[in-house]
Structure formats: structure tokens, C-alpha cells
């Protein structure tokens, strides 16, 4: 096996994750820790009157956490008790999370988009004694499940003001009780059980300790001082139920940076322009959409030629940065002109101050990463799993290699098995799955965590992820093919939203393609079909020709064995609501193949 290990920077984790909240309140009480856009005082009191954002200082956050913690003690929540938290990204999510940690309880995140069946499974499997939900719809869903959840003793709805009432009940509890509970929490205690969204099967509960998360965040922030510091800020719009966003939350609190919670993903660009963060984080699909939106806007303004030129210059400039001589004089001049005419507008869409983007959840297309860096946005791609707290590797501004997910974080060991699977070891690796000893045993081999991902480790220690083991397609001729490279190439086309390659046990590869809903109105208007749906036109020669261009371009970029012979345009885009995407926008292949079996069979009908 090829291995790479990096010595840890942070090693002495003894207490729980909530301890830093009290530390921050004492060290820098007036530092702005959070910004609450248009807070609803009925959910949790806003400290400034009237509409508009309100700030939360380190001292105020400590007081808020303490108030909710006292309420939890008053209602009988004990150390080790599991409490579910189902909400969009908002201040109250973070507040409840740290309040639970401060009394030794265990947070069990639930995506706000989860179905009743998913919620019932998570509450039942975790043995949750209480559940915090956000909306009346969530509360109604929970009410319908109560009879089958005998362990569930309490339920609180954020939008109904239940957290305020909970804090009110806590006034009878002496502050010293919270203090004593907090000081008894150790690194080995369970902090959270995160149920993986998964692309197949029942979600499994990943047990993460206070030490797992503290080591991961501590070592990550130590090598990213340019990103995490008291003057830094970010707008967080990814769901906090996802381990990636949760890590950023803990990192922000640890370094006393400022976080703006943004529950409305649709309005995130307005929030970015309003709050002007210094860094952002997202899954690759978000940056793909930003790029496509910028390209469409340029075309609508009859400046498509300028965008095309600026695109090529940005990519060439970024690639030249990785060469010994760097960009030449002519390229530098061209880059300067494009910066004035194009790149500044792109950065302005992110608020104007943002220079760093942290990307995780899936691989980012290499060309897009070069474009973003060439346009003045350094993309730091990393890699990890929920089971690893979650980060294992990361690029940094000082040690960056586009096309890779960076080097192992301090305290992490990475190895590549004989079959190409990425293995991991270190203090960030979880102890196992909740109530699932068999799955835990299957996940470890000789002390190494089997990630399920395929990859490579170069001579400088940079990790490259090439695909998922379970996604490998074995054709009828025995060829082993990773579908991701082709799919990424097709998705780069502005008209395309999703591409799913099929071919397991089949004589050749085919693809299911969906049309981007944002690009569709412009395309159909340009072709004189302003009222038509994708379903109406998916077999039309014009639309098929447009998608064929994307397929041909992708076929030229991969080996002959990886090329597809046929494709089918689906009548609509894949969605999370229909169970075809995970909350982090990964395709659930099994669901798609089952739902569109007739379309797949049609692609092989003539063989």
C-alpha cells in the first residue's frame, strides 16, 4: 500500500466542544460571532428592535446557550440522551447544538426536507428522548409519529416560540448545574450521531465524539489561518445537518470568526452581496450553477463573446500559475483586461470581498476550478466522510494542486489499497455506527477505515479521488468503468443539469440526461417554443442535437471504453423532493435506474 501521514498540530483535546463558547465570552466578549438576517423574535429574541439584521456577540451567544441549556436540564434531559434537531440553517440550530453539548447531551441532526419515514427511522434508531423541529409542518409530521416512538418525551417547535418557553422553564435551574455538566464532558463522550443521507439503503448513524470533531476542526483551522480568524466571515447556506457545514460552524466558533446563517438557498446571492463574506463554502454543484448563470447572463446581454474570451484567459492564467515560469507578459495583460471587464463582476456577485471558496461533498471539475482561480477566487477543495468528522484532506493557499483534494490534514493517515480504495486512520475517524456492529466491522480493515472511494496518492502526498467503488460499472465485456469523468464533462454544458451513465452488465454505455430548469426558458424561446416543456420536446431533433454536442465533447475527453453510444433526455430534472438526489445533490443511482427503467430499456432495445 502507498501511505501518507502528517503529524498532528492539535493533540491535547480534553473537554467538550461547548467549552470554547465560555472561553470566547471571557476572552473577547464583544466580538461579533453571528449575524441573524431578519430574525423572528417569536422564535428567539432579537437584541435589536425593528427589521433588519441583528448581531450576536460572543458574550450574548454564551448567555443564549446557557439559557437553553438550563431549560434542557429543567425538562430532564440527561448526559448521553439523544435529542433530534430538524431545521433549516438558522441561528437557533447552532444555539440548540451548543446547548445540548454544554449539558452532555447528543445532537441527532435531521434534514429539514426529510420524509416522515426517514424522521421516524432516525428517532427510533437513535432512541431520541426529545426532538426540536422548525415549522408547523415538521411539528405535524412529528405528531403523526408519536405513538410509535415511546422514548420521545418532549418536542419543541422553533417557530412557535418553544425555545423561549424552554429557556423560561430553565430560570428555576441554578447556573452552576450547567457549569458542572459542561465541565464533566470529555473528549471521549459522544457529541452527535449523524445519519448519512446515503444513496442506497437505510441511513446509518455515524457516532462522532467531541474529540473526533475537535481534532478535525482544530487541525484544519491550524493550517488555514488565512481563512479562519476573528476578522473572517462567511454566509452559511448549506444544511447544518450535513457534516461539512457543521465543521464550518465549529471552526467559526473556535476562531471567533463571524457567521451569517442563511436558510434561503434561493436568495443566497442577495445575502452574499449584503454581508460580503471573506470566504464561502459549497458543494460543487453550487459553483457549477454560478458559472452557468454568469455565462447565460453574458449571452443575454450580447456579451457572450466576452465571457468566452474571459473563460479561456482565466483557465490559461490559472494553469500558468502552476508552472515554473508563471504567466507570461501577454497573458498577464489579457488577464488584467478581463479582470476589469468580467472577473470583478463575478466577485461582486459574491460580495466583493470573497477570495476563498471551500469545496467539498464531491469532486469539482478541474477546468471549473481553474476558471474560478483565474477569476480571483481560490478554490480549496477537500475530501472526507461523515465517518471522519468529516475532513481528511484539504488544499491550502500555500499548498494547492488543482485536480486533487489536497494533502492529509495534520493527524491523518491516508493509504491506497491494492484495489485503489482510499483508506484512512487517525483521531478524526469515528468509533463506529450506532446500533450497527456488523456495519462497523465491515467498515474497518486492520485498523484502517475503508472509505468506499477510489483514488490515488502522488509522490508529493496529494490525493486524487477518481470515483466510488459502488458506482463502478462492469460492462458485459468485463470492462471496469468509473462514470464520474464522463458525467462531469456532460454537466459542464450550460443546458444540462444531470447526467447518469448506465451500463452495468450491459453491452455498452448509455446515459440519462436532464435539462437545467434555469437554462430551459432561454433555449425554448430561442427555438420558437416558448410554452413547451422538456417533456414535450425531449425527442425533438433540435434539443437532441444540443445535448448531442455535450455528449460528443465528453466522449472526446474520455477513453473509448468510457464513451457512451446512446442517451435519453428525461422529461424533468432530478430532485431531492422526489428522492432522486441526496440533500447534498448527489444522484441516488439506484432510485434513478428503477424509476426510469423503461427509458433505459429503450436505449438497449435495438441491440
C-alpha positions as CSV (number, residue, x, y, z in Angstrom):
1,X,0.0,0.0,0.0
2,X,1.0,3.6,-0.7
3,X,0.7,5.6,2.5
4,X,1.0,9.3,3.7
5,X,0.8,10.5,7.3
6,X,1.0,14.1,8.6
7,X,1.9,14.8,12.2
8,X,-0.9,16.4,14.2
9,X,-0.8,20.1,15.2
10,X,-3.6,19.8,17.8
11,X,-3.4,16.8,20.1
12,X,-4.5,17.9,23.6
13,X,-8.3,17.7,23.4
14,X,-9.7,17.0,26.9
15,X,-13.1,18.8,27.2
16,X,-16.2,19.1,25.1
17,X,-17.0,21.3,22.2
18,X,-19.1,23.8,24.2
19,X,-16.2,24.8,26.3
20,X,-15.0,27.3,23.7
21,X,-18.2,29.3,23.9
22,X,-17.4,30.2,27.5
23,X,-13.8,30.8,26.6
24,X,-14.7,33.2,23.8
25,X,-17.1,35.1,26.1
26,X,-14.3,35.8,28.5
27,X,-11.6,36.5,26.1
28,X,-13.4,38.7,23.5
29,X,-17.0,39.3,24.8
30,X,-17.9,42.0,22.2
31,X,-16.6,40.2,19.1
32,X,-19.5,39.5,16.7
33,X,-19.9,35.8,16.5
34,X,-23.2,35.6,14.4
35,X,-25.4,37.8,12.3
36,X,-29.1,37.0,12.2
37,X,-30.7,38.2,9.0
38,X,-34.3,39.5,9.7
39,X,-34.7,37.5,12.9
40,X,-38.1,36.5,14.2
41,X,-38.2,37.4,17.9
42,X,-41.0,34.9,18.3
43,X,-38.5,32.1,17.6
44,X,-35.7,33.5,19.7
45,X,-35.4,37.1,21.0
46,X,-33.5,39.6,18.8
47,X,-31.4,42.0,20.7
48,X,-32.1,44.9,18.4
49,X,-35.6,46.2,17.6
50,X,-37.1,46.7,14.2
51,X,-36.4,44.9,10.9
52,X,-33.0,44.1,9.6
53,X,-30.1,42.0,10.8
54,X,-29.1,41.7,14.4
55,X,-25.6,40.7,15.7
56,X,-24.8,38.2,18.4
57,X,-21.6,38.8,20.3
58,X,-19.5,36.1,21.9
59,X,-20.9,37.0,25.3
60,X,-24.5,37.0,24.1
61,X,-24.1,33.6,22.4
62,X,-22.8,32.3,25.7
63,X,-25.8,33.7,27.5
64,X,-28.2,32.3,24.9
65,X,-26.6,28.8,25.0
66,X,-26.7,28.9,28.8
67,X,-30.4,29.9,28.8
68,X,-31.4,27.0,26.6
69,X,-29.1,24.6,28.5
70,X,-30.8,25.4,31.7
71,X,-34.1,24.7,30.1
72,X,-32.9,21.3,28.9
73,X,-31.8,20.5,32.5
74,X,-35.2,21.6,33.8
75,X,-37.0,19.2,31.4
76,X,-34.9,16.3,32.5
77,X,-32.5,15.9,29.5
78,X,-29.6,13.8,30.9
79,X,-26.0,13.4,29.8
80,X,-25.9,11.0,26.9
81,X,-29.5,11.5,26.0
82,X,-30.1,11.8,22.2
83,X,-32.1,14.9,21.1
84,X,-33.0,15.2,17.4
85,X,-32.8,18.6,15.6
86,X,-34.8,19.1,12.4
87,X,-34.4,22.6,10.9
88,X,-33.0,24.7,8.1
89,X,-29.8,26.5,8.7
90,X,-30.5,29.3,11.2
91,X,-29.2,30.8,14.4
92,X,-31.4,28.6,16.5
93,X,-29.9,25.4,15.0
94,X,-26.4,26.4,16.3
95,X,-27.9,27.6,19.6
96,X,-29.6,24.3,20.3
97,X,-26.5,22.3,19.1
98,X,-24.2,24.0,21.6
99,X,-26.8,24.0,24.4
100,X,-27.0,20.2,24.0
101,X,-23.3,19.8,24.1
102,X,-23.0,22.0,27.2
103,X,-25.2,19.6,29.2
104,X,-23.6,16.4,27.8
105,X,-26.5,15.5,25.5
106,X,-26.1,14.2,22.0
107,X,-27.4,16.1,18.9
108,X,-29.0,14.0,16.2
109,X,-29.4,16.2,13.1
110,X,-32.3,15.6,10.7
111,X,-32.5,17.3,7.3
112,X,-35.5,19.6,7.2
113,X,-36.5,18.0,3.9
114,X,-36.7,14.5,5.4
115,X,-39.9,12.4,5.0
116,X,-42.0,11.1,7.8
117,X,-40.5,7.7,7.3
118,X,-36.9,9.0,7.5
119,X,-37.7,11.0,10.6
120,X,-39.4,8.0,12.2
121,X,-36.3,5.8,11.5
122,X,-33.8,8.3,12.9
123,X,-35.8,9.0,16.0
124,X,-36.5,5.3,16.6
125,X,-32.9,4.0,15.9
126,X,-31.2,6.7,17.9
127,X,-33.7,6.4,20.8
128,X,-34.2,10.1,20.9
129,X,-35.9,11.4,24.1
130,X,-36.7,14.8,22.5
131,X,-36.9,16.5,19.2
132,X,-36.6,20.1,18.1
133,X,-38.4,21.0,14.9
134,X,-38.6,24.2,13.0
135,X,-42.0,24.6,11.4
136,X,-45.6,23.7,11.9
137,X,-45.3,21.2,9.1
138,X,-42.5,19.5,10.9
139,X,-44.5,19.5,14.1
140,X,-47.5,18.0,12.4
141,X,-45.3,15.3,10.9
142,X,-43.8,14.5,14.3
143,X,-47.2,14.4,15.9
144,X,-48.2,11.7,13.5
145,X,-45.3,9.5,14.7
146,X,-45.5,10.0,18.4
147,X,-47.5,6.7,19.1
148,X,-44.6,4.7,17.6
149,X,-41.9,6.5,19.5
150,X,-42.3,5.6,23.2
151,X,-38.9,7.1,24.1
152,X,-39.8,10.5,22.8
153,X,-40.8,12.6,25.8
154,X,-40.5,16.2,24.5
155,X,-41.0,18.1,21.3
156,X,-40.2,21.8,20.7
157,X,-41.1,23.9,17.7
158,X,-38.8,26.8,17.0
159,X,-41.3,28.9,15.0
160,X,-43.9,28.5,17.8
161,X,-41.6,30.1,20.4
162,X,-41.0,26.9,22.2
163,X,-37.3,27.6,22.7
164,X,-38.2,30.9,24.5
165,X,-40.6,28.9,26.8
166,X,-37.9,26.3,27.3
167,X,-35.5,29.0,28.4
168,X,-38.2,30.4,30.7
169,X,-38.5,27.0,32.4
170,X,-34.8,26.9,32.9
171,X,-34.8,30.0,35.1
172,X,-35.5,27.8,38.0
173,X,-32.3,25.8,37.4
174,X,-29.1,27.1,39.0
175,X,-26.4,28.2,36.5
176,X,-24.0,26.0,38.5
177,X,-25.7,22.9,37.3
178,X,-25.0,23.7,33.6
179,X,-21.4,24.7,34.6
180,X,-20.9,21.3,36.4
181,X,-22.5,19.4,33.4
182,X,-20.3,21.2,30.9
183,X,-17.1,20.5,32.8
184,X,-17.8,16.8,33.0
185,X,-18.0,16.4,29.2
186,X,-14.8,14.8,27.9
187,X,-13.3,14.2,24.5
188,X,-14.4,10.6,24.5
189,X,-18.1,11.4,25.0
190,X,-20.5,11.2,22.1
191,X,-21.2,14.7,20.6
192,X,-23.5,13.7,17.8
193,X,-25.0,10.9,15.8
194,X,-25.2,11.9,12.1
195,X,-27.4,9.7,9.9
196,X,-25.8,9.5,6.5
197,X,-28.2,10.6,3.8
198,X,-26.9,7.7,1.7
199,X,-27.6,6.9,-2.0
200,X,-28.8,3.4,-1.1
201,X,-30.5,1.7,1.9
202,X,-31.4,2.8,5.4
203,X,-29.3,5.7,6.8
204,X,-26.7,4.6,9.3
205,X,-26.0,6.6,12.4
206,X,-22.3,7.8,12.5
207,X,-21.2,8.3,16.1
208,X,-18.8,11.2,16.4
209,X,-17.2,12.1,19.7
210,X,-16.3,15.6,21.0
211,X,-12.6,14.6,20.4
212,X,-13.2,13.5,16.8
213,X,-14.7,16.8,15.9
214,X,-12.3,18.9,18.0
215,X,-9.3,17.3,16.5
216,X,-10.6,17.6,12.9
217,X,-11.6,21.3,13.3
218,X,-8.5,22.2,15.3
219,X,-6.0,20.8,12.8
220,X,-7.9,22.1,9.8
221,X,-8.1,25.7,11.2
222,X,-4.5,25.5,12.2
223,X,-3.4,25.1,8.5
224,X,-5.9,27.6,7.2
225,X,-5.1,30.8,9.2
226,X,-5.9,32.8,6.1
227,X,-9.5,31.5,6.2
228,X,-10.3,31.2,9.9
229,X,-9.6,34.2,12.0
230,X,-11.5,36.8,14.1
231,X,-11.8,39.2,11.1
232,X,-13.1,36.5,8.8
233,X,-16.8,36.0,7.9
234,X,-18.9,33.6,5.9
235,X,-22.5,33.2,4.8
236,X,-23.6,29.6,5.6
237,X,-26.3,28.3,3.4
238,X,-25.6,24.5,3.3
239,X,-27.8,22.4,5.7
240,X,-26.2,22.1,9.1
241,X,-27.4,18.5,9.2
242,X,-24.6,17.8,6.8
243,X,-21.2,17.2,8.5
244,X,-19.4,19.6,6.1
245,X,-21.4,22.6,7.1
246,X,-21.3,21.5,10.8
247,X,-17.5,21.5,10.6
248,X,-17.5,25.1,9.4
249,X,-19.9,26.1,12.2
250,X,-17.5,24.6,14.8
251,X,-14.5,26.2,13.1
252,X,-16.1,29.6,13.1
253,X,-16.9,29.4,16.8
254,X,-13.5,28.1,17.6
255,X,-11.7,31.0,15.8
256,X,-14.3,33.7,16.7
257,X,-15.0,34.4,13.0
258,X,-18.4,35.7,12.1
259,X,-21.2,33.5,10.6
260,X,-24.3,34.7,8.8
261,X,-27.0,31.9,8.8
262,X,-28.9,31.9,5.5
263,X,-31.8,29.5,5.4
264,X,-33.0,30.6,1.9
265,X,-30.7,29.0,-0.6
266,X,-32.6,30.7,-3.4
267,X,-31.8,34.1,-2.0
268,X,-28.2,33.3,-1.1
269,X,-26.7,35.6,-3.8
270,X,-28.6,38.6,-2.2
271,X,-27.1,37.6,1.2
272,X,-23.6,37.3,-0.2
273,X,-23.9,40.8,-1.7
274,X,-25.4,42.2,1.5
275,X,-22.9,40.7,4.0
276,X,-19.8,40.5,1.9
277,X,-18.1,37.4,3.4
278,X,-14.4,36.7,3.2
279,X,-15.0,33.0,2.4
280,X,-17.8,30.8,1.3
281,X,-18.3,27.0,1.2
282,X,-20.4,24.9,-1.0
283,X,-20.8,21.7,-2.9
284,X,-19.5,21.7,-6.5
285,X,-23.0,21.9,-8.0
286,X,-23.4,25.4,-6.5
287,X,-20.3,26.7,-8.3
288,X,-21.4,24.9,-11.5
289,X,-24.7,26.9,-11.2
290,X,-22.9,30.2,-10.5
291,X,-20.7,29.6,-13.6
292,X,-23.7,28.7,-15.8
293,X,-25.7,31.7,-14.5
294,X,-22.8,34.1,-15.4
295,X,-22.5,32.6,-18.8
296,X,-26.2,32.9,-19.5
297,X,-26.3,36.5,-18.3
298,X,-23.4,37.4,-20.6
299,X,-25.2,35.8,-23.5
300,X,-28.5,37.6,-22.7
301,X,-26.6,40.9,-22.7
302,X,-25.0,40.1,-26.1
303,X,-21.6,39.7,-24.3
304,X,-21.2,36.0,-24.8
305,X,-18.1,36.5,-26.8
306,X,-16.5,38.4,-23.9
307,X,-17.4,35.7,-21.4
308,X,-15.9,33.1,-23.8
309,X,-12.6,35.0,-24.0
310,X,-12.5,35.7,-20.3
311,X,-13.2,32.0,-19.6
312,X,-10.2,30.9,-21.8
313,X,-7.9,33.5,-20.3
314,X,-8.8,32.6,-16.7
315,X,-8.2,28.9,-17.3
316,X,-4.9,29.6,-19.1
317,X,-3.8,32.0,-16.4
318,X,-4.6,29.6,-13.5
319,X,-2.8,26.8,-15.2
320,X,0.2,29.0,-15.8
321,X,0.4,29.7,-12.1
322,X,1.4,26.1,-11.6
323,X,4.3,26.3,-14.0
324,X,7.8,27.3,-13.0
325,X,7.8,30.5,-15.1
326,X,4.2,31.5,-14.3
327,X,2.0,33.6,-16.6
328,X,3.9,35.4,-19.4
329,X,3.6,39.2,-20.1
330,X,0.9,38.9,-22.7
331,X,-1.2,36.5,-20.6
332,X,-0.9,38.9,-17.6
333,X,-2.1,41.8,-19.7
334,X,-5.0,39.8,-21.1
335,X,-5.9,38.7,-17.5
336,X,-5.8,42.3,-16.3
337,X,-8.2,43.4,-19.0
338,X,-10.5,40.5,-18.3
339,X,-10.4,41.3,-14.6
340,X,-11.7,44.8,-15.3
341,X,-14.4,43.7,-17.8
342,X,-15.6,40.4,-16.3
343,X,-14.0,38.9,-13.2
344,X,-14.8,41.8,-10.9
345,X,-18.5,41.3,-11.7
346,X,-18.3,37.7,-10.8
347,X,-16.5,38.5,-7.5
348,X,-19.1,41.3,-6.9
349,X,-21.8,38.6,-7.0
350,X,-20.1,37.0,-4.0
351,X,-20.0,40.3,-2.2
352,X,-16.7,41.7,-3.5
353,X,-14.5,40.6,-0.5
354,X,-14.6,36.9,-1.0
355,X,-11.3,35.4,-2.2
356,X,-11.6,31.8,-0.9
357,X,-14.1,29.1,-1.5
358,X,-14.1,25.8,0.4
359,X,-15.5,23.0,-1.7
360,X,-16.4,19.5,-0.5
361,X,-19.0,16.8,-0.9
362,X,-18.0,15.7,-4.4
363,X,-15.1,16.3,-6.8
364,X,-15.1,19.7,-8.6
365,X,-14.5,19.7,-12.3
366,X,-10.8,20.6,-12.9
367,X,-11.5,23.2,-15.6
368,X,-14.1,25.0,-13.4
369,X,-11.6,25.1,-10.6
370,X,-9.0,26.7,-12.9
371,X,-11.6,29.2,-14.1
372,X,-12.6,30.3,-10.6
373,X,-9.0,30.7,-9.5
374,X,-8.2,32.6,-12.7
375,X,-11.1,34.9,-11.9
376,X,-9.8,35.7,-8.5
377,X,-11.5,33.1,-6.3
378,X,-9.1,30.5,-4.8
379,X,-10.9,27.2,-4.6
380,X,-9.7,25.0,-1.7
381,X,-11.0,21.5,-2.5
382,X,-11.0,19.0,0.3
383,X,-12.2,15.4,1.0
384,X,-13.7,13.4,3.7
385,X,-16.7,11.5,5.0
386,X,-19.2,11.9,7.8
387,X,-17.4,9.0,9.4
388,X,-14.2,11.1,9.5
389,X,-15.7,14.2,11.3
390,X,-15.6,14.9,8.2
391,X,-12.4,16.3,6.7
392,X,-9.4,14.0,5.8
393,X,-7.6,16.1,3.3
394,X,-7.5,19.7,2.0
395,X,-5.7,22.0,-0.3
396,X,-4.5,25.2,1.3
397,X,-3.5,28.5,-0.3
398,X,0.2,27.7,0.4
399,X,0.0,24.1,-0.8
400,X,-2.6,23.7,-3.6
401,X,-2.9,21.4,-6.6
402,X,-6.0,21.7,-8.7
403,X,-7.4,18.4,-9.7
404,X,-6.6,16.9,-6.3
405,X,-8.3,17.1,-2.9
406,X,-5.1,18.2,-1.2
407,X,-2.8,16.5,1.3
408,X,-3.9,14.7,4.5
409,X,-4.7,17.1,7.4
410,X,-2.4,17.0,10.4
411,X,-3.1,13.9,12.4
412,X,-4.5,12.0,9.4
413,X,-3.0,8.9,7.7
414,X,-4.1,8.1,4.1
415,X,-3.4,4.8,2.3
416,X,-4.3,3.5,-1.1
417,X,-5.3,-0.2,-1.0
418,X,-4.3,-2.7,-3.8
419,X,-7.7,-2.3,-5.4
420,X,-7.4,1.5,-5.4
421,X,-9.7,2.2,-2.4
422,X,-8.8,5.1,-0.2
423,X,-8.2,4.1,3.5
424,X,-7.9,6.4,6.4
425,X,-6.7,6.3,10.0
426,X,-6.4,8.9,12.8
427,X,-8.1,10.6,15.7
428,X,-10.8,12.0,13.4
429,X,-12.1,8.6,12.4
430,X,-15.4,7.7,14.2
431,X,-15.7,4.8,16.6
432,X,-18.5,3.1,14.7
433,X,-22.2,3.1,13.7
434,X,-24.9,3.4,16.3
435,X,-26.7,0.1,17.0
436,X,-24.9,-1.5,14.0
437,X,-21.9,-3.5,15.0
438,X,-21.9,-5.5,11.7
439,X,-21.7,-2.4,9.6
440,X,-18.9,-1.1,11.8
441,X,-16.9,-4.3,11.4
442,X,-17.3,-4.2,7.6
443,X,-16.1,-0.6,7.5
444,X,-12.7,-1.3,9.1
445,X,-9.8,-3.4,7.8
446,X,-6.7,-3.9,10.1
447,X,-7.4,-0.6,11.8
448,X,-8.0,1.4,8.6
449,X,-11.3,2.9,7.7
450,X,-12.5,1.8,4.3
451,X,-13.9,4.9,2.6
452,X,-15.6,3.3,-0.3
453,X,-13.9,5.8,-2.6
454,X,-11.3,5.1,-5.2
455,X,-8.3,7.3,-5.6
456,X,-4.5,7.8,-5.9
457,X,-1.8,9.3,-3.9
458,X,1.0,11.1,-5.7
459,X,4.7,11.4,-4.7
460,X,4.0,14.8,-3.0
461,X,1.2,13.4,-0.9
462,X,-1.7,14.9,-2.8
463,X,-4.8,12.8,-3.0
464,X,-6.9,12.4,-6.2
465,X,-10.4,10.9,-5.9
466,X,-11.5,9.0,-9.0
467,X,-14.9,7.6,-8.1
468,X,-16.9,5.5,-5.8
469,X,-16.4,1.7,-5.6
470,X,-20.1,1.0,-5.6
471,X,-20.5,3.3,-8.7
472,X,-18.0,1.3,-10.8
473,X,-19.8,-0.1,-13.9
474,X,-18.8,-3.5,-15.1
475,X,-19.9,-4.0,-18.7
476,X,-20.9,-7.3,-20.3
477,X,-17.4,-7.5,-21.7
478,X,-15.8,-7.2,-18.2
479,X,-14.6,-3.6,-18.5
480,X,-14.5,-1.7,-15.2
481,X,-15.5,2.0,-15.8
482,X,-15.9,4.9,-13.4
483,X,-18.7,7.0,-14.7
484,X,-17.8,10.3,-13.0
485,X,-15.3,11.7,-15.6
486,X,-17.9,11.4,-18.4
487,X,-20.8,12.7,-16.3
488,X,-18.7,15.7,-15.2
489,X,-17.9,16.6,-18.8
490,X,-21.6,16.5,-19.9
491,X,-22.8,18.5,-16.8
492,X,-20.3,21.3,-17.8
493,X,-22.7,22.2,-20.7
494,X,-25.0,25.1,-19.6
495,X,-28.1,23.3,-20.9
496,X,-27.5,20.1,-18.9
497,X,-28.4,19.7,-15.2
498,X,-27.7,16.0,-14.6
499,X,-26.1,13.1,-16.4
500,X,-26.3,9.5,-15.2
501,X,-24.2,6.8,-17.0
502,X,-25.7,3.3,-17.2
503,X,-24.1,0.1,-18.4
504,X,-23.7,-2.5,-15.6
505,X,-23.8,-5.9,-17.2
506,X,-24.8,-4.3,-20.5
507,X,-23.0,-4.5,-23.9
508,X,-22.3,-0.7,-24.0
509,X,-22.7,2.5,-22.0
510,X,-25.7,4.8,-22.3
511,X,-26.7,8.0,-20.4
512,X,-29.8,9.6,-18.9
513,X,-29.6,13.4,-19.2
514,X,-31.8,16.1,-17.7
515,X,-32.2,19.7,-18.8
516,X,-31.3,22.6,-16.5
517,X,-34.6,24.3,-15.5
518,X,-32.8,27.7,-15.4
519,X,-31.4,27.3,-18.9
520,X,-34.6,25.9,-20.4
521,X,-36.7,29.1,-20.8
522,X,-34.0,30.8,-22.8
523,X,-33.4,27.7,-25.1
524,X,-37.1,27.1,-25.9
525,X,-37.7,30.8,-26.5
526,X,-34.7,30.9,-28.9
527,X,-36.3,27.9,-30.8
528,X,-39.8,29.4,-31.0
529,X,-41.4,27.1,-28.4
530,X,-41.9,29.5,-25.5
531,X,-44.7,27.4,-23.9
532,X,-43.2,23.9,-24.3
533,X,-42.0,21.7,-21.5
534,X,-38.9,19.5,-21.6
535,X,-41.3,16.5,-21.7
536,X,-42.9,18.0,-24.9
537,X,-39.6,18.4,-26.7
538,X,-37.3,15.7,-25.3
539,X,-37.4,13.8,-28.5
540,X,-37.2,16.8,-30.8
541,X,-34.2,16.8,-33.2
542,X,-33.2,20.3,-32.1
543,X,-33.0,19.5,-28.4
544,X,-31.3,16.2,-29.0
545,X,-28.8,17.9,-31.3
546,X,-28.0,20.4,-28.5
547,X,-27.4,17.6,-26.0
548,X,-25.5,15.6,-28.6
549,X,-22.9,18.4,-28.7
550,X,-22.3,18.0,-24.9
551,X,-22.1,14.2,-25.3
552,X,-19.7,14.4,-28.2
553,X,-17.4,16.8,-26.3
554,X,-17.5,14.4,-23.3
555,X,-16.8,11.4,-25.5
556,X,-13.7,13.1,-26.8
557,X,-12.4,13.7,-23.3
558,X,-12.5,10.1,-22.1
559,X,-11.2,6.7,-23.3
560,X,-13.1,4.7,-25.9
561,X,-14.2,2.2,-23.2
562,X,-15.8,5.1,-21.2
563,X,-17.7,6.6,-24.2
564,X,-21.4,6.3,-24.4
565,X,-23.3,5.2,-27.5
566,X,-26.8,6.5,-26.8
567,X,-28.5,8.9,-24.5
568,X,-32.1,9.7,-23.4
569,X,-33.4,13.1,-22.3
570,X,-35.6,12.7,-19.2
571,X,-38.9,14.6,-19.0
572,X,-37.8,16.6,-15.9
573,X,-34.8,17.3,-13.7
574,X,-33.9,15.1,-10.8
575,X,-34.8,16.5,-7.4
576,X,-34.3,15.9,-3.8
577,X,-38.0,16.0,-3.1
578,X,-38.6,13.0,-5.4
579,X,-35.8,11.1,-3.7
580,X,-33.5,11.1,-6.7
581,X,-30.9,13.4,-5.1
582,X,-29.4,13.5,-1.6
583,X,-29.5,16.7,0.4
584,X,-26.0,17.5,-0.9
585,X,-27.2,17.0,-4.5
586,X,-25.6,13.6,-5.2
587,X,-27.5,11.3,-7.5
588,X,-29.2,8.3,-6.0
589,X,-28.4,6.0,-8.9
590,X,-30.5,3.0,-7.7
591,X,-33.6,5.2,-7.5
592,X,-33.0,6.8,-10.9
593,X,-32.4,3.4,-12.6
594,X,-35.5,1.9,-11.1
595,X,-37.7,5.0,-11.8
596,X,-36.5,5.3,-15.4
597,X,-36.1,1.6,-16.2
598,X,-38.3,2.0,-19.3
599,X,-36.1,4.7,-20.7
600,X,-33.0,2.6,-20.1
601,X,-34.5,-0.5,-21.7
602,X,-35.4,1.7,-24.8
603,X,-31.7,2.6,-25.2
604,X,-30.8,-1.1,-25.5
605,X,-33.9,-2.2,-27.4
606,X,-32.1,-2.5,-30.8
607,X,-29.2,-4.4,-29.5
